Amino acid sequence: MSGLAKGDIVELIAGPFKGEKAKIIRVDKGKEELTVELLEAMVPIPVTVKGDYVRIIEKKS
């Protein structure tokens, strides 16, 4: 989970949303969880996933 930060774009690599791209909106290092918003959803829905369920695509500049 190191190197992940709010605003980064990630791809979900496990779980029910596998293959979706999302933006990190919150990082919980204590629980090793991320809250992300799916980029291709019609309505932005926050989804909480484990930190190891994502692969970084683009760092926030």
N, C-alpha and C positions, 0 to 999 in steps of 0.2 A: 504494500500500500504506500510505500514511500515514494515521494515524487508526485503524488496526486494532489491537486489543489482545486479550490472552487473556480469554476469557469473553464476548466479543461474539458475537451471533447473526448469521449471514450466510446469504445464498442463493447457491448455486453457479450461475454463469451460463454456464459452459463446461465441456467435458470430459464424461466418462461419467456423472457424477452431476448433470448440469445439472438445475436445478429443485428440488433437494433443499435443505433447511434444515440448518444445522450450527452447532455451537459451536466457536469457536477455542480450541484447547488449547495451541498453541505458535506463536510468530511467529519466523521466521528472516529477519531483515532483510538479512543478507549474501547469502543465496541468493534473496531475495524469494519465499519460500515460506511457506505456512501449514500447520500440522497441525490438522485439524478432526475432530470426531466428528459423524457424521450423527445428527440428532435422531430420525428416524423408523425407524432400524434397530433390530431386535430386540435385538441385542448391540452395545454401543458399539465401533465399529471406528475406529481412527485412520487418517485418509486425508491424504496430503500433496498439496497443490495449489499452483499458482502464485498469487501475490497478486492478479493481475489477473483471476482466475477467480471472484472473489467480489464480492458487492454487500452492503453492510452493511444489516441490517434493524433491529437493536436493539443499542444500546451497553450494556455492563455498567454497572449503576448503582452 
